[in-house]
Amino acid sequence: MVIKVFISGSSGNKDVKGNQQRALLILDSFRIKYDSIDISAPENKDQRNAMLQKAKKREEQRVPFCPQFFHDDDAYIGDFEDFQTATELERLEVFLGLKSEAEVIDTEKQDGEKEKSDEEENEDERSSREASASKDDEVREKCTRGHW
């Protein structure tokens, strides 16, 4: 599935520009496939109008601010505020409809078990090093006392 991200290449609003850059950077870092659609381009007029009809307009907005997110079948996903919340809650793939909540929870559970296993392994290594260091100290002490 490819996500459609509606942006405005000619926005004079610094917040909108920053939000657009941040969203695309996050999508890139997660290696999520997307099509970026510049609503300020004349050839995208029909897509722009469709986006404006479906997108959520916040109370303080006259029109929906970019970026706006849609599925490739034109189903509305959400705006940048929704995107940011999902990112902060580590639920971006669920928000975008790429994974179910159960899949994410299962992955988190597996990651938690791996971390626990890694911590136990590190503790075993630490105990082994401490025992070895203790043995080395014992040998040094015997050598300095002339027992060997």
N, C-alpha and C positions, 0 to 999 in steps of 0.2 A: 504494500500500500504506500502511496506517495501522498504526503501532506501538501496542501496548497497554503502558502503563506502570502497574504496580501500585504504589500508594503507601498509606501509612497516615496518615490525617488525625489520628489520636489517639495517635501514638507519643510516648512521653515521652523517647525516646532522642535527644539532640541531634545525634549523628552521623547517625542515620537521617534526621532532619528536614533537616539540611544537605545530605546526599547527594541527597535527593529534590528539594530546591530547585535544586541545581546541575544535576542531570540534566535537569529541565524547562527550565531557563534555556538549557542547551546545545542542547537540541532546538529550542527557539524561535529561538535565534540561527542555527541551520542551516536554519530554516524546514522542519523535518521534521514531518509530520503525525502526531499521536498522540492516543490516547484515554487519559485519566488515570482509573484505576479505584481508588477508595478502598475498601480491603478492610475498613475499620472500619465502613463503612455497612451496616446490616442488609440492605438490598436487594441487596447484592453478595455475600451469603453463599456462593452456589453458585460464583461466579467466584473468590472467595477460596479455597474448598476445592480447586478445580481448580488454581489457581496454587500452592498449598502442596504439592500432589502432584507437580507437574512441576518446580518451581523447585529450583535448586541450593542446598543447605545447606552452608555452610562449616563446617570442623571445629569452630571455636569457637562456633558458633551452635546453639541448640536448635531454632530454626525459621528458614527463609530470611528474611533482612532485606530490607525494601523499600529502594529501588525494585527491581523485577524487570521484565524486558523480554520481551515476546512479540510474535509476528506476529499479524495479525488473524485468522489461521486457528488460533490457539492453539499454534503451534509455539514452543517455548522458545528465547529468544535468549541470555539471560544475566542476571547480577546487576550491581550498581553497580560492583563491582571490575572486571568485564570491560568494562563501559561506559567506565570511566575509563581503563583501559589502551588501549582502542581510540581514545579521544579524544586521549590523549597521543601515540599513534603516528600520528595523523592518518589513522585508518582507521575512523572512526565509521560512515560509510555502508556500508562493507564489513561491519562487525560487525552492523549492523542489517539486512543483506541488501538494501539499496537500490541498491548498485553492486557490480560485481565488482572484484576486485583489479586486473585488466587495465585496466578503465575508469579507476580511480584512478591507476594508473601512467601511462597515456596522458595524463591531465589534468596530472599533475605534469611530464611531459616537455614538453608544450605550454607550461606556465607557465615552465619553465626556459628554453625557447627564446625566449619573449617577454621574459623578464628579460635574457637575453644581448643580444637585439636592442635593448632599451631602454638597456642599459649602453653599447653601441656608439654609439647615437644620442647619448647624453649626452656621450661622449668626443669625438665629432665636433663637437658644439656648443661644448665647452670649448676644443678646439683652434682653432676659428673665432674665439672670443672672445679667446683669447690672441694670435692673429695680428692681430686688429683692434686690440687694446690695444698691441701692438708697433708697429703702423703709426702709431697715435695718438702714441706716445712719440717716434717718428721725426719726425713733423710738428712736434710741440712743440719738439723740439730744434733743428730747422731754423729755426723762427720765432724762438726766443730767440737764435740766433747771427746772425740777420739775413740768412739765406740766402733768405728769401722776402719 
